[in-house]
């Protein structure tokens, strides 16, 4: 893990100075960012089967999904880390000259696999696609306990704001109060920038980094 700060671009309002050394204020924006590597991956997988017979489509789907579940356990994914996301069975029609013709039935079963081993995501995808999965729906990366990283980012944002206010006060020849008059937390949200690359052999998945950012508007009193 490493830390970065926002650019030294002083967003501020000039002090509200009055004559005879009366008190005024400086308002600055502090930015703090914590860069972390994702620690959790949620892989959504689907098994889809079609057949003119609904029963046969369901039986084939169940056989392939059981095979997928068995493979996942063989490579060390416990059952509590596997959850059914959705299940559907629907008729499939073709349309010609305004006429509707039943072509068969599609049965679709989606599961979500959760893993904390980022190095094995490619292996998981390769094994399940070799054993019944015919669609990798999505891969979502996240971090465990993101609120802890956000609290760190808040601390850096406050430190950043203080440095900006001290620099401005020094340039203006003013004395800065050590305790802020007001702190406003601005809306901020984590961002994810994963690169998801799929290949037929030894699928490489690069989760990238996730940034947790905090912004504070801080008002200091000067004299």
Buried (B, 14 or more C-beta within 10 A) or exposed (E): EEEEBBEEEEBBEEBEBEEEEEBBBBBBBBBBBBBBEBBBBBBBBBBBBBBEEBEBBBBBBBEBBEBBBEBBEEEEBEEEBBEEEEEEBEEBEEEEEEEEEEEBBBBBBBBBBBBEEBEBBBBBBBBBBEBBBEEBBEBBBBBEEBEEBBEBBBBBBBBBBBBBBBBBBEEBEBEBBEEBEEBEEEEBEBEBEBEBEEEEEEBEBEBEBBBBBBBBBBBBBBB
